[in-house]
């Protein structure tokens, strides 16, 4: 069997990190997508010039990140990469390592989610509206259950980001979802506050459903300002 084209491995990190980065670059350079098969372990050893142990450790790193999966008896496959889930998993680190405070988070939300609502109104599809309506219905039914309400509230905002038609907005929202949920737990726990927020979400959905981008942005602005008063 002919040896495949070598995969260059940088030496700046540990060998395992370098091999993991090299495999990521290889996947990107080859244009591989979810479900595509990587070369065998033996071939990857030859292509990277690394021994079997660091290669396997590098593959474990990529498995943990959701980049690849190993199917026993079948080989190594690229996974459908869910960037939103990946950033969502890492979002707790944002608070501790980026020293984010409440004011900064609200400031970012005013700009980011205002644009999200505006674009959602212009680009939403029927399936997005259905998902938004379902999330809102769950919020109504759980308004007296704080944690359940927050979970469905986050679902609403995530779906609104999907509704923009731009996956980058979904990634952005996923990266701060845990921060937003934690922020809600700081609010004074009053059912009346959740009911007020519910009305604000209804106004956002109505504007998105009507395709009124300006009204959607303004409804989101009112919602975030209302949230600032409730904290």
C-alpha positions as CSV (number, residue, x, y, z in Angstrom):
1,X,0.0,0.0,0.0
2,X,1.4,3.4,-1.0
3,X,1.9,5.8,1.9
4,X,-0.6,8.7,1.8
5,X,0.5,12.3,1.6
6,X,2.2,13.4,4.9
7,X,0.3,15.5,7.4
8,X,2.6,18.2,8.7
9,X,2.7,18.3,12.5
10,X,3.8,21.5,14.3
11,X,6.1,21.1,17.3
12,X,5.1,24.2,19.3
13,X,2.6,22.5,21.6
14,X,2.8,19.1,23.2
15,X,2.9,16.3,20.7
16,X,-0.7,15.3,21.4
17,X,-1.9,18.9,20.9
18,X,0.2,19.2,17.8
19,X,-1.3,16.0,16.3
20,X,-4.8,17.1,17.2
21,X,-4.3,20.4,15.5
22,X,-2.7,18.7,12.5
23,X,-5.8,16.4,12.1
24,X,-8.1,19.4,12.3
25,X,-6.2,21.1,9.6
26,X,-6.3,17.9,7.5
27,X,-10.1,17.6,7.9
28,X,-10.5,21.2,6.8
29,X,-8.0,21.0,3.9
30,X,-9.7,17.8,2.6
31,X,-13.1,19.4,2.9
32,X,-14.4,16.5,5.0
33,X,-17.9,16.7,6.4
34,X,-19.9,14.8,8.9
35,X,-20.0,11.1,8.1
36,X,-16.8,11.2,6.0
37,X,-14.2,8.6,6.9
38,X,-10.7,9.4,7.9
39,X,-7.7,7.3,6.9
40,X,-7.1,4.3,9.2
41,X,-5.1,4.6,12.4
42,X,-2.2,2.9,10.7
43,X,-2.3,5.4,7.8
44,X,-2.6,8.3,10.2
45,X,0.5,7.1,12.0
46,X,2.4,7.2,8.7
47,X,0.9,10.5,7.6
48,X,1.6,12.4,10.9
49,X,4.9,10.7,11.7
50,X,3.6,10.3,15.3
51,X,3.6,7.0,17.1
52,X,0.3,5.1,17.8
53,X,0.0,6.3,21.5
54,X,0.0,10.1,20.9
55,X,-2.2,9.6,17.8
56,X,-4.8,7.8,19.9
57,X,-4.6,10.5,22.6
58,X,-5.1,13.2,19.9
59,X,-8.1,11.3,18.6
60,X,-9.5,11.2,22.1
61,X,-9.1,15.0,22.3
62,X,-11.0,15.4,19.0
63,X,-13.7,12.9,20.2
64,X,-14.1,15.0,23.4
65,X,-14.6,18.1,21.2
66,X,-17.1,16.3,19.0
67,X,-15.0,16.5,15.9
68,X,-14.6,12.8,15.2
69,X,-16.1,9.5,16.4
70,X,-14.6,6.1,16.3
71,X,-17.0,3.3,15.1
72,X,-15.6,0.0,16.3
73,X,-14.8,-2.3,13.3
74,X,-15.6,0.5,10.8
75,X,-13.1,3.3,11.3
76,X,-12.7,6.9,12.3
77,X,-15.3,9.3,11.0
78,X,-15.8,13.1,11.0
79,X,-18.8,14.1,13.1
80,X,-21.4,16.7,12.2
81,X,-19.9,19.6,14.1
82,X,-22.4,21.4,16.3
83,X,-20.5,24.6,17.0
84,X,-23.4,26.0,19.1
85,X,-23.2,22.9,21.4
86,X,-19.4,23.2,21.6
87,X,-19.5,26.9,22.6
88,X,-22.4,26.2,24.9
89,X,-20.3,23.6,26.7
90,X,-17.5,26.1,27.1
91,X,-19.7,29.1,28.1
92,X,-19.1,28.7,31.9
93,X,-15.4,29.4,31.3
94,X,-16.4,32.8,29.8
95,X,-17.5,34.1,33.1
96,X,-14.5,33.0,35.1
97,X,-11.8,33.6,32.6
98,X,-13.1,36.7,30.8
99,X,-14.3,38.4,34.1
100,X,-17.7,39.3,32.6
101,X,-20.0,41.4,34.8
102,X,-23.7,41.9,34.6
103,X,-23.5,45.3,33.0
104,X,-21.3,44.0,30.2
105,X,-23.6,41.1,29.5
106,X,-26.7,43.4,29.2
107,X,-24.8,45.8,27.0
108,X,-23.8,42.9,24.7
109,X,-27.4,41.6,24.7
110,X,-28.9,45.0,23.7
111,X,-26.7,45.0,20.5
112,X,-26.6,41.3,19.7
113,X,-30.2,40.2,20.5
114,X,-31.6,43.4,18.9
115,X,-30.0,42.4,15.7
116,X,-31.0,38.8,16.1
117,X,-34.7,39.7,16.5
118,X,-34.5,42.1,13.5
119,X,-33.0,39.5,11.2
120,X,-35.3,36.7,12.6
121,X,-38.3,38.8,11.5
122,X,-36.8,39.1,8.0
123,X,-35.6,35.5,7.6
124,X,-37.7,33.2,9.8
125,X,-39.2,30.1,8.2
126,X,-42.4,28.3,9.1
127,X,-40.5,25.7,11.1
128,X,-38.8,28.5,13.1
129,X,-42.2,30.1,14.0
130,X,-43.5,26.7,15.1
131,X,-40.5,26.1,17.4
132,X,-40.8,29.6,18.8
133,X,-44.5,29.1,19.5
134,X,-43.7,25.8,21.2
135,X,-41.1,27.4,23.4
136,X,-43.4,30.2,24.3
137,X,-46.2,27.7,25.1
138,X,-43.8,25.9,27.4
139,X,-42.9,29.1,29.1
140,X,-46.5,29.8,29.8
141,X,-47.2,26.4,31.2
142,X,-44.1,26.6,33.5
143,X,-44.4,30.2,34.6
144,X,-44.7,29.1,38.2
145,X,-41.6,26.8,38.0
146,X,-38.6,29.0,37.9
147,X,-36.0,26.6,36.5
148,X,-38.3,25.0,34.0
149,X,-39.3,28.5,32.8
150,X,-35.7,29.6,32.4
151,X,-34.9,26.4,30.4
152,X,-37.7,27.2,27.9
153,X,-36.8,30.9,27.9
154,X,-33.3,29.9,26.7
155,X,-34.9,27.6,24.1
156,X,-36.8,30.7,22.8
157,X,-33.7,32.8,22.4
158,X,-31.8,30.0,20.8
159,X,-34.5,29.4,18.3
160,X,-34.7,33.1,17.6
161,X,-31.0,33.0,16.7
162,X,-31.6,30.1,14.4
163,X,-34.4,32.0,12.8
164,X,-31.9,34.6,11.5
165,X,-30.7,32.0,8.9
166,X,-27.1,32.8,9.9
167,X,-25.6,30.0,12.0
168,X,-23.0,32.4,13.5
169,X,-25.7,34.1,15.5
170,X,-26.7,30.7,16.9
171,X,-23.1,30.1,17.9
172,X,-22.9,33.6,19.6
173,X,-26.1,32.9,21.6
174,X,-25.0,29.5,22.6
175,X,-21.7,30.9,24.0
176,X,-23.7,33.0,26.5
177,X,-26.7,30.8,27.2
178,X,-25.3,29.5,30.6
179,X,-24.5,33.1,31.6
180,X,-28.0,34.2,30.7
181,X,-29.6,31.3,32.7
182,X,-27.4,32.1,35.7
183,X,-28.4,35.8,35.4
184,X,-32.0,34.9,35.6
185,X,-31.4,33.0,38.8
186,X,-30.2,36.3,40.3
187,X,-33.6,38.0,39.7
188,X,-35.9,38.4,42.6
189,X,-38.1,35.3,42.4
190,X,-41.5,36.6,41.6
191,X,-44.0,35.0,39.4
192,X,-45.1,38.4,38.4
193,X,-41.7,39.1,36.9
194,X,-41.8,36.0,34.8
195,X,-45.3,37.0,33.6
196,X,-44.0,40.4,32.6
197,X,-41.1,38.7,30.7
198,X,-43.6,36.4,29.1
199,X,-45.6,39.3,27.7
200,X,-42.3,40.7,26.3
201,X,-41.6,37.5,24.6
202,X,-45.1,37.4,23.1
203,X,-44.5,40.9,21.6
204,X,-41.2,39.7,20.1
205,X,-42.8,36.7,18.6
206,X,-45.7,38.7,17.2
207,X,-43.3,41.1,15.4
208,X,-41.2,38.1,14.1
209,X,-44.4,36.4,12.9
210,X,-45.5,39.6,11.1
211,X,-42.1,40.0,9.5
212,X,-41.7,43.5,11.1
213,X,-38.0,43.8,11.7
214,X,-38.2,47.2,13.3
215,X,-40.8,46.2,15.7
216,X,-38.9,43.0,16.5
217,X,-35.8,44.9,17.4
218,X,-37.8,47.4,19.5
219,X,-39.6,44.5,21.3
220,X,-36.3,42.9,22.1
221,X,-34.9,46.2,23.4
222,X,-37.9,46.6,25.7
223,X,-37.5,43.0,26.9
224,X,-33.8,43.4,27.8
225,X,-34.4,46.8,29.5
226,X,-37.2,45.2,31.4
227,X,-34.9,42.4,32.5
228,X,-32.3,44.9,33.7
229,X,-35.0,46.4,36.0
230,X,-35.9,43.0,37.3
231,X,-32.4,41.9,38.4
